Amino acid sequence: MALRAFDTNAVGTDMTAAFGIGRSQQESAGTVVRLATLGADGPTGTLQDENGELPW
C-alpha cells in the first residue's frame, strides 16, 4: 500500500471567492489525479503539490 499526501493550495470556492484567491477545481484536481494514477513503484510516504515532493 502506498501513502501519498497532497496540498492543493487554495482552491477557488464560494468560501474563498470573497478573498479573490484560489485556483480552479480543475487545476487543483491535476495533483490528485497524478498521485492517484502513479504505479505501485511510485513514491510513498511523501507530501506533494503540483511541482513534486515537498519537505515535511
C-alpha contacts under 8 A as a table, 3 or more apart, distances in Angstrom:
res1	aa1	res2	aa2	distance
1	M	40	A	7.86
2	A	40	A	7.11
2	A	43	P	7.69
2	A	44	T	5.13
2	A	45	G	7.20
3	L	44	T	5.12
3	L	45	G	5.16
3	L	46	T	7.32
4	R	35	L	7.05
4	R	43	P	7.63
4	R	44	T	5.65
4	R	45	G	5.73
4	R	46	T	5.59
4	R	47	L	6.39
4	R	48	Q	7.65
5	A	45	G	7.53
5	A	46	T	6.23
5	A	47	L	4.73
5	A	48	Q	6.35
6	F	31	T	7.36
6	F	32	V	7.28
6	F	47	L	5.38
6	F	48	Q	4.79
6	F	49	D	5.65
7	D	47	L	7.38
7	D	48	Q	6.31
7	D	49	D	5.20
8	T	11	V	7.00
8	T	28	S	5.35
8	T	29	A	7.77
8	T	31	T	7.04
8	T	49	D	6.27
8	T	50	E	7.62
9	N	22	G	7.54
9	N	28	S	7.76
10	A	16	T	7.85
10	A	21	I	6.72
10	A	22	G	4.45
10	A	23	R	6.47
11	V	16	T	7.42
11	V	21	I	7.53
11	V	22	G	4.21
11	V	23	R	4.96
11	V	24	S	6.09
11	V	25	Q	6.20
11	V	28	S	6.71
12	G	15	M	7.80
12	G	16	T	5.75
12	G	17	A	6.31
12	G	21	I	6.37
12	G	22	G	4.02
12	G	23	R	5.15
12	G	24	S	5.44
12	G	25	Q	6.71
13	T	16	T	5.30
13	T	17	A	5.98
13	T	22	G	7.47
14	D	17	A	5.31
14	D	18	A	7.66
15	M	18	A	6.94
16	T	19	F	5.45
16	T	20	G	6.55
16	T	21	I	5.96
16	T	22	G	6.69
17	A	20	G	5.07
17	A	21	I	6.45
17	A	22	G	7.76
23	R	27	E	6.42
23	R	28	S	6.79
24	S	27	E	5.25
24	S	28	S	6.39
25	Q	28	S	5.10
25	Q	29	A	5.96
26	Q	29	A	5.08
26	Q	30	G	6.59
27	E	30	G	5.48
27	E	31	T	7.88
28	S	31	T	6.09
28	S	32	V	7.30
29	A	32	V	5.06
29	A	33	V	6.13
30	G	33	V	5.22
30	G	34	R	6.08
30	G	50	E	7.41
31	T	34	R	5.12
31	T	35	L	6.22
31	T	49	D	6.30
31	T	50	E	5.28
32	V	35	L	5.40
32	V	36	A	6.03
33	V	36	A	5.04
33	V	37	T	6.09
34	R	37	T	5.44
34	R	38	L	6.46
35	L	38	L	5.39
38	L	41	D	7.82
38	L	42	G	5.72
39	G	42	G	5.35
43	P	46	T	6.76
46	T	53	E	6.50
46	T	54	L	7.43
46	T	56	W	7.94
47	L	53	E	5.76
47	L	54	L	5.38
47	L	55	P	7.00
47	L	56	W	6.73
48	Q	51	N	7.40
48	Q	52	G	5.15
48	Q	53	E	4.27
48	Q	54	L	5.20
49	D	52	G	5.42
49	D	53	E	6.61
49	D	54	L	6.99
